[in-house]
Amino acid sequence: MSSEDSRVPHAELGLSFPREEWYSRGYLPHRDKIGLQQAITFRLADSLPQQKLRQLEDQLSRIPEEDRDLQRRLQIEEWLDAGIGCCVLGHPDVASVVEETLLPI
């Protein structure tokens, strides 16, 4: 196997990484490497109310099955971007506690 065959392309940036650094749990690819900096996204319980998800599933039942996954993802991302819920990490005191907890000493 050539070195090219053992690499996984990262299309958006035109980069490739060794295949053994990548894994997937079936929905999003992940990359692990010692020393690699990564982002963490926090989603709080009230950022996507269960009532909204039930409504969405009802709406999705009316469209072709092959279109449901994409429509589900698009709607959920739209709701998450809208900032539904109390957005507790937007409160400086709470954000400070989280920041102090995550940053190295």
Phi, psi and omega per residue, in radians:
M1 nan 2.303 3.132
S2 -1.322 2.881 3.132
S3 -1.121 -0.496 3.091
E4 -1.145 -0.668 -3.124
D5 -1.161 -0.441 -3.086
S6 -1.611 0.175 -3.127
R7 -1.999 2.609 3.133
V8 -1.885 2.181 -3.122
P9 -1.232 2.527 3.009
H10 -1.972 1.624 -2.924
A11 -1.022 -0.700 -3.042
E12 -1.088 -0.672 -3.065
L13 -1.818 -0.065 -3.096
G14 1.215 0.465 -3.129
L15 -1.910 2.886 2.987
S16 -2.414 2.653 -3.089
F17 -2.281 2.672 3.095
P18 -0.974 2.370 -3.081
R19 -0.987 -0.630 -3.070
E20 -1.204 -0.214 3.088
E21 -1.457 -0.185 -3.048
W22 -1.828 2.526 2.968
Y23 -2.662 2.891 -3.139
S24 -2.460 2.549 3.032
R25 -1.794 0.321 3.054
G26 1.786 -0.136 -3.124
Y27 -2.321 -0.652 3.073
L28 -2.358 2.390 3.078
P29 -1.266 2.574 3.118
H30 -2.188 2.625 3.099
R31 -2.193 2.220 3.113
D32 -2.112 2.312 3.066
K33 -2.779 2.373 3.120
I34 -1.030 2.275 3.127
G35 1.521 -0.094 -3.129
L36 -1.301 2.212 3.079
Q37 -1.462 2.362 -3.135
Q38 -2.362 2.833 3.114
A39 -1.687 2.603 3.064
I40 -2.083 2.267 3.093
T41 -1.888 2.216 3.088
F42 -1.750 2.298 3.033
R43 -2.187 2.033 -3.093
L44 -1.443 2.765 -3.028
A45 -0.968 -0.649 -3.089
D46 -1.571 0.111 3.135
S47 -1.305 -0.299 3.110
L48 -2.523 1.504 -3.075
P49 -1.026 2.496 3.137
Q50 -1.021 -0.577 3.115
Q51 -1.042 -0.734 3.117
K52 -1.113 -0.720 3.133
L53 -1.139 -0.674 3.091
R54 -1.125 -0.737 3.088
Q55 -1.044 -0.774 -3.113
L56 -1.079 -0.808 3.141
E57 -1.062 -0.633 3.087
D58 -1.124 -0.784 3.124
Q59 -1.132 -0.706 -3.112
L60 -1.162 -0.480 -3.134
S61 -1.139 -0.236 -3.110
R62 -1.680 -0.031 3.141
I63 -2.012 2.824 -3.128
P64 -0.991 2.467 -3.068
E65 -0.989 -0.639 -3.100
E66 -1.204 -0.271 3.122
D67 -1.711 -0.173 -2.997
R68 -1.137 -0.781 -3.066
D69 -1.058 -0.835 3.136
L70 -1.085 -0.814 -3.130
Q71 -1.107 -0.673 3.104
R72 -1.063 -0.868 -3.121
R73 -1.077 -0.762 -3.133
L74 -1.083 -0.792 -3.111
Q75 -1.172 -0.751 3.136
I76 -1.084 -0.779 3.116
E77 -1.081 -0.675 3.106
E78 -1.087 -0.788 3.124
W79 -1.136 -0.735 3.128
L80 -1.095 -0.707 3.115
D81 -1.180 -0.411 -3.120
A82 -1.294 -0.255 3.110
G83 1.285 0.702 3.075
I84 -1.148 2.542 3.126
G85 1.755 -3.014 -3.057
C86 -1.437 -0.186 3.109
C87 0.884 0.898 -3.013
V88 -1.012 -0.526 3.132
L89 -1.272 -0.127 3.030
G90 -1.441 -0.178 3.094
H91 -1.479 2.127 -3.043
P92 -0.921 -0.707 -3.119
D93 -1.131 -0.740 -3.140
V94 -1.222 -0.775 3.135
A95 -1.037 -0.647 3.122
S96 -1.107 -0.735 3.121
V97 -1.093 -0.774 3.136
V98 -1.124 -0.776 3.137
E99 -1.050 -0.811 3.135
E100 -1.104 -0.581 3.136
T101 -1.229 -0.660 -3.038
L102 -1.545 -0.510 -3.086
L103 -1.339 2.448 3.107
P104 -1.176 2.652 -3.114
I105 -1.315 nan nan
